[in-house]
């Protein structure tokens, strides 16, 4: 192999628009999803508890922001997603899944119907946020399967921040009056610190909070303005992972993959009633059969006895010691002071209170199936 050929295979780790800002704030940077990203600033435990009590600012600019426009765009998206896209009102957001032909999950995502006056010059279009590690495969899959009349625009010049925690609304409303009127899974255009932004009341920590799409050239100014509020501190990926785990929220590439169906993943809520009845999305027959008969394996939350965490990859054993499932996420819960894990176990063992035997590198642990989430969600729902 020549040197030139070798260079062709060297993967590039990219810098996010806030890279220098993170380093100046003392962020410990690691490679994640092809980017240098902060894993922590003052420590995962402190950042986790700060977010649960106040407001944490997360840089999630590695995620893909896409816009779809064109005649029949809602119908086109419904050929690939099981959500009721046509039924979304303007400014309404929905969690959905990009499905493979076998009903396996290619990615989980958020899709929003844009209003007529949107910041993306996409009247009548839809805004979608997909995972950073899968965004290029998602874009290729979408472009391959959507009709030529549908335009997919990758907003690579937009950054994305997430402000999460019970005091997020207090801090953001000082900078963007009116944002407090948003409820969970709604979105709108706001001017924050003089910057035009697209804001949704959503996030991936189980807390009330917001996700803010902002031009990359303005994101440092926005991050400074948010962190000048007394409730807000920058938070790294480490705390984001422990927060979402406590909240029972699956992470793509760990708890979800192309071999896992929405039923096995306990994401039945992502299958809209009309779509279940009408079909017309990939894997419909298999998914409906699993809904009727139950999946072979099911995603559950475990509280692990003892203080040592059981990590991703540990085996779930049956009574004879044979492997019948696996742990997909695990760690220490800062809020509860316990070891917790997410695992796929035989459906017959998925009932809360069931004792599960785990094998991590030859050491046996016991996990107890526990209702999800371990830490209650505090979303700001309509009428709350």
N, C-alpha and C positions, 0 to 999 in steps of 0.2 A: 504493500500500500504506500503510495507516495505521500509526501507532506501535504500536497494540495488536497488529495483525497481525504486525509485525516482532518484537515481544517473544515471540510464540508460537513463533518459529523460533530463538530464542536457546537454544543448548545449555547445560545446566548442568554444570559440572565439580564433582564431589562431593569431599568430604574423607573420607579413610579414618579409622577410629577412632584410628589412631596418627599422624595428621597432625602434631599439635603435637610429639609425641615425635621424629619424623623431623627436624623443623625445629630442635628443641633439640639434636639430635645433629650438626647441621651438614649435613643432607641437602640436596642441590641438587634442588629439586622441579621436575617437568615434568608435562605433561598426558599421560596414557596411559589408553586405554580408558574415558574419561569420569571419571577420578579424578586428583587431584594425587598423584603418587608420587615417591619418591626415585630419581634415576637414579644418583647416586653420593654418597659421603661424602668419603673421602680420595683417591679416584681409581680408575678402573676396573681398571687394571693391578694395583695393590696389592690391591684387594678380590678380584679374580679369583684371584690367587696365594695369598692368605690362605685362601680357601675350598678350594682344591686341597690345601693343607697342613694346615689346622686346621678351623675351623667357621664358616660364615657364616649370619647370620640374615636372612632375606628376608621382607618383608611382602607376602603375596599375597592380602590380604583383598578385592581387587577381583574375585577369581574367585567363581563362583557355587557355593554349597553347597545341594544339593537332597536331599530325602528322599522316597522313594516307599513307600507302603503300600497294602494292599488285597488282596482275594482274587485270586489269580492274577497277582500283580505281576511275578513273574519272567517268566512267559509274555508278559505285556504288553510288558515292556521288550525282549524278544527280537524283537518285531515291528519294532523301530526300530534295534536294535544287532546287529552280527554276532557278538557274544561269547556264550559258553556261560554265561548268567546263572543258569540253573537248577542248574548244576553247581558254583556257588560255595559253599564251606563258610563257616560263620559266621566273621567276622573276616578273610575272604580278600578280596583286592582284585584288580581286573583292569583293564588298559588297554583302552579300546574306542573306537568311532567312531559318531557320530550320522550316519546316511546319508540322502541324498536319494533320491528314486525312481529317479534315473538312476545310482545307485551313487556319486555324488560325496560328498565329505566335508563335512558341515555343521559339525562340531566334533569334536575329540578330547577324551577325558574319562577319568576314573577312576571305577569303580563298586565299591562294597564291600557285601557282605552283612552287615547288622548282627546282632549277637547278641541274645539275648532281653533281656539287661540292657544296653541301649544308652543313651547320654546324651540321645538325641533323642526318647524316648518313642515308639519306632517298632519295636516287637517284630515280627520277621519281615520288616522292611522293608529297603530298600537306600539307601545314602548315595552321592551322586554329586557330583563336583567338575567343573565345566565352565569354559571360558575366560571371562575377564571381558568381553572385547569382544563376545562372542557370547551371553552368558547370557540376555539378554532375548528374543532370537530363539529360543534353545533352549527356554526356558520356554514360549513361545507355541506352538512346534512340538510339544513334548511334550504340552501340554494339549490341543491340537487332535487329536492322533492317538491318545492313550491313552484307554481306555474310561473311562466316568464312574465306574466302581467303584474306579478307582485314584486315590489322593490324592497330589498333588504339593505338598510344602511347601518354600517357599524360606526357607532359614535366614538371613535378611538381618540378624539380630542376632548372628550368629556371625562372628568374625574368623578369619583363617587365616594362620599363620606357617609358614615352611619353614626348618628347621635342617639345613644341608648341609655335608658335609666329613668327612674321615676321623676327626676327633676329635669329631664331633657326638654319637656314642653315649657317649663318656666324659663330656662335659658334661651331657647330658640325664639319664644314669643317676644322677648325683649328686642331681638334683632329683626324679627319678621312678624309684626303684629298681624293677627288673623290666622296664623298657622295653627293656633290652638283649636280652631273650629274643625280641623280635619279629624276624622275618626279612623279607626284601624282599617287599613286597606283602602284608603282613599288618597288622592294626590292632587296637586295643583301647582301653578306657577307662583313663585314668590320672589321678592327682591330682598336679599339678605346682605347687610353691610354694603349696599350699593351694587350687588352682583345679582344678575338674573339667574335663578335656580329653578329646578324642577324637584319638588319635595313630595315624598309619600310618607304616610304614617305607618311604618312597617319596620321590620328588622329581624335579626336572627339570634336574639338573646333571650327571648321570652318576656322582655321588658317593653313598656311603652317606649316609643322612640320614633325616629325619623331617618329616612335615607335621602340624601341630597345629591342630585346630579348637578355638577358645576363645570363650566369651562376649565380645562386644565390650567390655562394661563392665570386663572383667578383663584385656584384652590388654596394656595398658601395664604393668601389674604383672608379667605373664608375661614381656614383652620385657625389662624391667629385670632380672628374675631370671636370664634366660638370658644377657644381656650382662654380668652380674656374674661369670660363669664365665670363667677366663682364656683358654679356647680360642675364645671367641665374639666376633665383631664384627658390627655391622650392615652389610649389603651392599645395594647398589642394583641397579636394573634393568639397568644397563649391563653389569655383570659377569655377571648371570644370563644375558644374551643371549650373551655370549662363551663362557660355560661350556657352555650347551646346544648351541651350534654346534660346539664341539670334540667334544662327546659324540655328535654326529650326530643330535640330537633335533629333529624338525621343529617349527616354531612356526606355530600356526594364523593364517591371514590373510596369511602370507608363503609358507611352504612347503606349506601345505595350503589348499584352497578347495573350493567346491561343484563345480568342474569336474574335480577330481582324484580318482581312485579309489584305494582302498587298495593295489592292485597297483602302479600307477604311483608311488605314494608310498613303495614298499618297506616297507609295513606289513602284509605278509601274515600276520605272527604274530598280528595282531589278529582274524583270521578263525578262530574255533575250528573244530576238525576236525568236530565233530558238526554245527555250523551250516553248514559248507561242504557237507556231504553232504545235510542235510535242507532247506536253504534257508529261506525264510520271512522274509528280511530284505530291505530295499529294495535294488534293483540286483543281486540275486543272479545273475541270468542273465548280465548284462554282466560282472560281476566274475569269475565262473567262466570265461567265455570268454577274458578277459584272462589269467587264471592259466594257461590251457591254451596260448594262442597267444603270450603275451607282450604287454606294453603298447607303445604307440607311443613314449611318452616314459617315462623312469625317473628317479627322484630319485637323485643321486649326490653324493659329497663330492669336492671338488677342492682340491688344493694349487696355488696360483697362483704362477707364477715371478715373481721380483722381490719387493719389499717393499710395493708399493702395493696396498691392498685393492681388490677388485672388488666392487661393491655390488649390492644387489637391483635388478633391472631391466636389468642388462647382458645383451646378446644372446649366445646360443650360435650360432656360424656353422658352416655346412658348408664343404666344399672349394671351392665356387663363391662363397662369401661370402654365401649366403642365411641368413636367421635360421631356425633349426630348434629352438630351445629358449631357456631363459632362466635367469639366476641369480636365486634366490629369497632367499638370505641370503649375506652376505659380510662379512668383517672380518679383523682381525689376531688371531692366536692367541697370547695371552700365554704359554701353556705351551710352545708349540713355536717361537715367534719367527718365524712364517711367516704369509703371507697365505693365508686359506682361504675356501672358499665352498661353498654348497650350490646345486645347479642341477638342472634337468630337461634331459636330453639324449636324443637318439634311442637306443632300447634297444640298437641295434647298437654304440653308442659307450660303453656303460655298464661295460665290462670294466675292472677296475683296470689302470692303466698306460697307458690310452688318452690321447692328447693332444687337448685340446679348445681350440678357438679362441674367444676372448671379445672382444666389442666393447663398450667402455664410453665413451660419448660420443665415438666416433670413434677412440679409442685401442685398439690391439689387445694383448691379453694371451694367455698360454698357461696353461691349467690342466691338471693331470694327475689323472685319476680315481684315487681312493685308497680303500681299504676303510674303511668306517665301523665303529666310531667312530675318530677320530684319537687321542683320549685314551681309554684303556680304561675301561670302566665298573667301578666298585668297589662294586657292590651287595652287601649281606650276605645271601647266599642260604642256604637251608636246607642244612645239612650242611657249610657252609664253615667 
